[in-house]
Amino acid sequence: MKDATVDLLGVGIGPFNLSLAALADGVPGLDALFLEQRAAFHWHPGLMVDGATLQVPFLADLVSLVDPTSRWSFLNYIRDQERLFPFYFAERFHIPRAEYDAYCRWVSERLPSCRFGHRADTVRWDDDRQAYEVECTLLDATGEQAGRERVFARHLALGVGTAPHVPEPVRALAGDPGVPVLHSADYLAHRARLLAAGHVTVVGAGQSGAEVLLDLLRARPQGREGLMWLARTPAFAPMEYSKLGLEHFTPDYTRYFHRLPQDARDRLLPGQWQLYKGVSAETLSDIHDELYRRVLPGPGSWPDVTLTPGVAVTGAALRDGRVELVLRHVEEGSEARLRTDAVVLATGYAERPVDALLEPLGPHITRDAAGRPLVGPDQRLALDEKAGGSVFVQNAERHTHGVGTPDLGLAAWRSAVILNALTGRDAYPLPSRTAFTRFGLR
C-alpha cells in the first residue's frame, strides 16, 4: 500500500463506509481502499443486550436497497451461514442486533479493500500529485504503534462515525473510572457492577435507555428494584413508526431538507426528536408488562421503579460514596436532589470531530454561519478551488441532510450517490421518487 495512489480512500469502517466499500466493490475499474484503526469490525458492542433488535428491517443492510443482487447482501450472508430456511420460517423482518453486527463483520473480513489496524492521522492536498496525502499509523492487536505508512487518494470518504455524548454537568464524574457513572455504550462491560448496586439511575429516553432499564428491571428482585428512569423529553414516547411517518427517512425528504434555508433546518430538527430519538413501541410495552407483573400480588406491591420525563440533570457530585444528581423539572420549574449508587447515561452520540485529521484542509472548507462544514446534496464537502479532488462525508451532515443522516436505511442509497458523483455516471441507477409524500410545494 505504501505510496500507492487509489481512486477512493475511506477513513473509518463503520456501517456507512462499509456500505460504500461493498458497493464500490461492484464498480469496475474503481480502485478503493478503506482504513479503520480498530482491529476488527464491531458495532456498539456494549449494547448487545439479549433480545435487542435493529429498529429497521433487514433490507436496510449494506447494499440491498440499491443492489439486492449484490453478493454482500444480508440474505446472501444468511445463505452462506446455512441459515436461509430457518430465517425464512422465523418470519423476522427486524433481526437481532448481534446478527447485524456479525453480518457486517463477515463483509468486512471478505472485502479486500478493508484494512484494519490503520489509523489515519493527517490529510493534506498534494498539488504536484493531484491527490490527497494521508499519513497513517499502523496499530497492532493491542492498539500499540507498529509502524507508519502513507497513501495517496484522488478522493476521500470520511466515515469516522460518532462518539458517546456525555452531558457537561456529569462529564467530570463520568471521566473518573472509580465513579459508577458510565455511558450506555459501555453498559455490558459494567452490567454485573450495576446489578450489585442498590439503586441505579438511567438518564435518557431513547432506545438505549429503554433497553438498559428493561434489562436491569428483569434481573432485579421484586420489591427491591431500586431503579429510576429520567428523561429531558416530555414523555417516554414511541418512535414514529407509521408508514407515512417513515417517509422522512427517504431520499425525497433528504433532498427537500437540503433545499431549506439553514435557519429553517435548525428550527426543524429539534422538533423531530420522536422520529429518531423515541423508543420502539414493543420495548415500551415490554417495560409496562414487566412493571404490571410486579404489581399483581396486590395493594402495596408497586415496584421500586420511578419513571420521570421532563427532567434535566443540571449538576452532579460525589457525596459520601454515592452520586448526587441535581434535577430540574422543565415544566414545573421545580428542583430536587437525587442520591443514587450508579448512573447510566443513555444520552446518545455526537458526531466524531475530524478537525485534527482535516486541519491542513481547514482554510479550504466552506462553512455556515455556525461554523459547520457545508455539505452538498451529493455528500461532498464544499471546498474552495485550491483543494482538488472531492471529500465525501457520511453521518456528519445532520445539519444539512436531516434526520435520516444516521439511519441505516439510507446507507446504501447514500453510498450509491457518492459513487455516482465520484465516477460521473450512474454506476448505480437510483429511483427519481421514493415517497408518496410530496415535501414542499416546489
N, C-alpha and C positions, 0 to 999 in steps of 0.2 A: 504493500500500500504506500510505502514511503515515496513522497514527492509525486505521486500519481495525480492526474487530473481527471476528475469524474464530472459527469453532467450535473448530477444532483447529489448533494450531501445532506443527509438528515441528521440533526443533532437531537438526541433523545429517542428512545424506543418505548413509548407508551402505546396505548391502543391506537391513537391517531396517526402517529408516524409509522406504526406497524401496518396500519391500513394502507398508507401511502407506499410503503415498501412492497406490500403484497400486490397492489395494483401496478406499481412500476415494473414488477417482475414480468408483467404481461405486455409491456410496450417494447416492441422490437427495436434494437439499436440504442436503447437508453441505458447508460452506464450510471448506476445509482449505488450509493453506499450510505449506511445508517450506523451511527455510533451511539453507544449507551455506556455510562460509567459503571452501572451495576453489573454483577457477574452473570445475571440471567434475568429473564422477564418475570416480574412479579407484580400483580395488580392488587393494591390495597390488602396486603397480607394480614394486617391487624384487624380486619373486619370480616374475615371469612367465618362468620358465625354460622353454626349448623343451621341449615334450612334457609339461609338467606338467598334470595334470587335476584337476578337482574330486574330492573324496572322497565326494561324494554324487551320486545320479543327477540328470539334468537336470530331473526332475519337481520337485526341490527349488528351483524358480525362485521368483519373487516372488509368484506367485498360484495356481499350478495345484493344489496340494493342498487349496485351499479353493474355488477357482472356475476349473476347467480351461477354461471358455468365455471367460474374460477376454481382451480384446484385448492385454493386457500379458503374455501367457504367452510362454515361450521358443519354443514351436512357432510361434506367430504371428510372432515375431521372425525365425525361420528362413524362414518363408514370405515375409515382407517382403523378406528379403535374397535371395530366389530360390534358396534352398539346400535346399528341403524334400526333393526327390528324392535329392540327394547324401547328405543326412543320413539318410534312410531306408535307403539302401543301405549306409551306413557302419556301421550297427547299433551305434552308440555310446551306451551308457547313461550313461557318465561323460564329460562334454565337456571340452575343453581349458579351462584356467583363463582364458586370454586371451579365449576366446569368451564365457565368462560375464561377464567384465569389459565386453566390447563390448555384450553384450545389456543389461546394467544401464545403461550409458551411453545406449543407444538409448531405453530407457524414460524415463530422467531428462530427456533433451532434448525429449521429446514431452509429458510431463506438465505442464500449465500451472501446477500447484501447486508445482513445484520451482523455487526461486530460489537460484542460486549467487552467490558473492561477497558473502554476507551473514553476518557473524559476530555471533551472539547474545552479548551481554556480561553483562547482568544481568536477573534476573526478580524481580518483586515483585507482590504481590496488591493490586489497586486496588479497595477496598471500595465506593467510590461507583459504579464502573463494573461491578462484579461480574465482573471479568476480570483475567487476568494481563497486566501491562505488561512488554513485552520491549524493552529498549534494544539496538539493533543498530548495528554499524559496517559500512559499505559498503566493499568492497575492490575495487581494480582488478585487471587481469590479472596485475600484478606482485606483488600482495599488499599494496600500499600503500593507506592510508586514502583513501577518495574521498567520504566523507560520513557522515551519521548518520541513522538512522530509528528509529521505534518502531512497534510493532504490539501490538494487544490481542487476547487469545485467551481464550475461556472454558475451554479445556482445553489441556494441553501433552503432548507426547510427546518424551521425551528419548532420542535415539539417537545419541549422540556417539561411540560406538564405543570401541575400545581403542587403547592406545599400546604401542610396543615396550617390553618389560621388560628392563632391564639389571641383572643382579645387583650387589649392593653392592660385592663385592670387586673388580670390574673397572670400576666406574662412573667413576672418575676418569680412567682411560686412555681409555675409550670417549668421554668428553666432550672429548678433545683431538683436533682434526681432523688433527693431524700424526702421530698414532699409529695404526698399522693395526689397530685394534680396533673392529669395527663390528657392528651388529645385522643379522641376515639380511634384515630389511625393506629394507635398503639394498644388498643383495648385487649386483644387476645394475649399479648405478652404479659399483661398485668391482671388478667382475669382472676387468678387464684388469690391475689392480694386484695382485689376488690370484694370478692366473695367473703373474705375473712373480716372485712371492715364492718363495724357496727352500723354505720349509716353512710350511704353513698348518694351524691347529688349528680344528676345528669343535666347538663346545660345544652340546650339546642333542640329545636322541634322538627328537624328534618328526619330523613330515613335512618341515618346512622344513630341519632339519639333514640329513636323509637326502638331500633333493633337492640341497642345496648340495654335499654330499660327492660325490654321484654326478656332478654337472656338472663339478666340479673334477677328479675322477678321470678322466673321459672325455677331458679336454682336456690332461692332463699326460703327459709321455713315460714310456714303460715303463721301470721300474727307477729312475726319478728322480721318483716321485710326490710324496714329501715331505708326506704327509697324516696327520693324527691326528684321530680322532673320539672325543670324550669325552661321557659322559652320567651324570647322577646316578641314573637309573633302573637297576635291577639287570640289565637286558638291553636289547638293541636289539630291541624286541618289536613284533609286528604289531598294528595296530589291531584291536580286537574287531569282527569283521565278520560274525559268524554271524547268521542271520536272527532268532533269538530274542534274541541279544545286542543287536541293533539296536533292540529294543523299549524300550530305555532312552531312546530318542530319540522317544518318542511322548507325546502329551498325557496318556495314562493314567499314565505314570511321573512326569511333571512334577507331576500332581495328587497322586500318592502322596508324592513327595518333599516337596512343600509342606506336607503334613499332619504330617510328622515334627517332633518337638521340635528346636529349633535345635542342641542339643548332639549329637543323633544325626546331623543333617545335616552338621555339621562333622567328625564322625568318619568319615562315609561317603565324602565327596568325595575325600580323598587316595588312598584305595584303589581308586578308579575311574579312575586315570590312563590305563589302557590303552583305555578307552572313547573318549577324545578326545585323548590325547597320544601314541598309538602311531603306527607308520608303516604305510602300505599294504603288504600282502604283495607286491604287484608291484614296488614300489620296492626293498624289501629283496632280492627276487630279482634285480633288475637290478644291484644293488651286488655281490651274490655272483657273478653271471655275469661281471661286468667284472673282478673280482678273480681269478676262476678262469682267465679268458682270459690273464691276465698271468703265471700260473704254468705255462702249457703248455710253454714251452721246456724245462722240466726242473728238476732239483735246483739249488738256489741262485738260482732266479729269482723268489723271492717278492717281491711288490711292496712298496715302501717306504710301506706304509699300516698304521697301528695303530688298531684299534678297541677301546676300553676302556670298558665300562659300570661303574656303581657308583662313579663318581668325582665328588667335589665340588671345585670351584675355590674355594679359601679365601683366595687373595691374588693380586695381580698387580702387576708393576712393570716399568719400562723399564730394561734393563741392556745397555749397550754397543750401543745401537741395535736390540736385539731385545726381544721381550716375554717376561718370565719369569712363568710361572704356578706358583702353589703348589697342589699337588694333594693331596687326602686320599682314600684308598680307604675307602669306608664299611664294607665287610665285613672287610677285613684290618686296618683301623686304621693302615695304613701311610701315609707321606707321601713326596712326591717333588717335585722342581722340574723344570719343562719349559721349555726355551728354544725359541721359535718366532718366525717372522718376521711372522706375521699371525694374527688371531683373528676368527672369525665366530661371533657369539653367536646361536644359534638357540634362544633362551631364552624364546620365547613372548611373549604380550601381556598387559597388565594393563588392567583397566577404567579408562577415562579419567576422572579426577576431575571432578566438576561442582560442587564446593563453592563456588568463586568465583561461578559462574553462579547458584546457588541460595542464596547467602549470606543475602539478605533473608528467605528462607523457612526458614532453619535452625532457628529456635526452634519451628516448627510441624511439623517432621518427626519422626515416632516412630522410635526406633532400638532395636536389640537390645543385649544386654549387651556386645557387642564394638564398639558404636558404628556399626554398619552400618544403613542405612535398611531399615525393614520394607516389603516389597512384597507386596501381596495377590495372590490367585490370578488376578485379572483384570489384573495388571500395574500396579496403582495404588499409588503411594507412599502410605503411611499418614500422613495429615496430621491435625492437630487441627482443631477446629471453627472456628478463627479464619481459616483459609485456605479459600476456596471453590474451586469447580471441581475438576478432577482433574489430577494429574500422573502420566502413564504412563511407564514406563521400559522400555528394550529393551537386552539384552546388558549389564546391570549388576546382575543378580539371581541369580548362580550360587549364592550363599549361601542363597537361599530357593527357587529353582526347579531347581537341579541341573545335571547335565552337559549337558543339552540347550540351555542358555541360549545358547551361541554357535553352535549348529548351524543351518546354513542350512535344513535340512529342516523346522524348526519355525517359520520366518519367517512364512509365510502364515497358519498357524494362530494364532500369537500376534497378528498384525495383526488377524485376524478377532475374536479375543477382545476386543481393545481397542475395536474399532469397535462390537461388540455392547454392551459396557459403556457406551460413550460415548452411544450412541443409545437405550439402554434397551430394545432389541428385537433380534431375530435378523436383523440386516442380512445376516449370512452364517450360515445354519444349519450347525451343527457336529455331527459324529457323537458319540454318547454313549460309544462304545467304540472304541479304536484299536489294541489289542494283544491277543494271545491270552493273554499272561501276566497273571495276577491278582497285582498287587503288594500285599502285606499281607493281613491277614485281615479288615479292616473294609471 
